[in-house]
Amino acid sequence: MKLDNFSLEILVNDKPLPEFNERVSDDNVITTGPSYTRKKIDSPEEPSSLTHYAAVQEFGTRYAVRFSVTSSCCITESPMKVYVYVDGKFDHTYTELNPTKLSETRTCFWSKNRDKMYYFKFDPTIWSEEKNEINDDDSNQKRGGSGAISAYFYQAKRVPRNGTGPPDYNVESAIIPENKDTRSIKLATQYDVVQVPNPTIPRSNTYLQEKGNPLAVLHLHYRAADLLRVRGHDVPYSHPANHINNTGLEHNGVKRERKIKETPDDEVIILSDRKRHKKDEVIVISSDDDED
């Protein structure tokens, strides 16, 4: 998706997923607010009239998030500071974009000690038995939302680091309450975990500090391709050669079809263990500088 000078994409096998738009309306319920831009950091929000959707063909597919800005809104003295949220979760780190690097791609989160990498992948939604409970951060600070990739773009300045670091955290998948507003979210982000030998945590004496409100907030929602077809979008079918192990998905000891079907038999996971319903903040350290 592209909004003025800002772009956000979901990549599978280095190719952007096909995208489709729907008008923002009371009938089109989404888990985030609308995407928006500002002319200046102190200007009012200019919300988009469209909701952007990316079509996902299969469960178990790894993906990457690519975000970018144009050179007209990014200068050396005032680089862009970007936070990426996945299903309403972010890693308390940021990415710097500047005239020599106008685009960046992220494929994973990291554990705090950088001894594990959590690669993004599409898998069935984890439903909560509580209809209104969701393990997002405090609602007053909520950003992004379930079934969406969000990018927050800030103008920033470089300042000395004050010595504080990110808090302790766990990397966990979002748990979504099953209700009429979330029923269409048939898939969410789970993680392929990879151990990192001899991990290191690079540090810098400076970091980027936001100058004010974000210049842009982009929300790209991802949904099953079959669901978007049912809603009238002309979503192309994936080529059979692109289906890896499409005969079945081993999940909880039962083989499942990997292709996402918009039927009453859609695969879901119900968690009854109340410990999983605790509001754990999902914070991860990437290769970018830590947020102070």
Secondary structure as GFF3:
##gff-version 3
##sequence-region A 1 292
A	DSSP	beta_strand	2	3	.	.	.	ID=ss1
A	DSSP	beta_strand	6	12	.	.	.	ID=ss2
A	DSSP	beta_strand	15	16	.	.	.	ID=ss3
A	DSSP	beta_strand	19	23	.	.	.	ID=ss4
A	DSSP	beta_strand	36	37	.	.	.	ID=ss5
A	DSSP	beta_strand	46	47	.	.	.	ID=ss6
A	DSSP	beta_strand	50	56	.	.	.	ID=ss7
A	DSSP	beta_strand	61	62	.	.	.	ID=ss8
A	DSSP	beta_strand	64	69	.	.	.	ID=ss9
A	DSSP	three_ten_helix	71	73	.	.	.	ID=ss10
A	DSSP	beta_strand	80	86	.	.	.	ID=ss11
A	DSSP	beta_strand	95	97	.	.	.	ID=ss12
A	DSSP	beta_strand	103	106	.	.	.	ID=ss13
A	DSSP	beta_strand	108	110	.	.	.	ID=ss14
A	DSSP	beta_strand	116	124	.	.	.	ID=ss15
A	DSSP	beta_strand	126	128	.	.	.	ID=ss16
A	DSSP	three_ten_helix	139	141	.	.	.	ID=ss17
A	DSSP	beta_strand	148	160	.	.	.	ID=ss18
A	DSSP	beta_strand	175	177	.	.	.	ID=ss19
A	DSSP	beta_strand	187	195	.	.	.	ID=ss20
A	DSSP	beta_strand	206	210	.	.	.	ID=ss21
A	DSSP	beta_strand	216	224	.	.	.	ID=ss22
A	DSSP	alpha_helix	225	230	.	.	.	ID=ss23
A	DSSP	three_ten_helix	240	242	.	.	.	ID=ss24
A	DSSP	beta_strand	249	251	.	.	.	ID=ss25
A	DSSP	beta_strand	254	256	.	.	.	ID=ss26
A	DSSP	beta_strand	269	271	.	.	.	ID=ss27
A	DSSP	three_ten_helix	274	277	.	.	.	ID=ss28
###
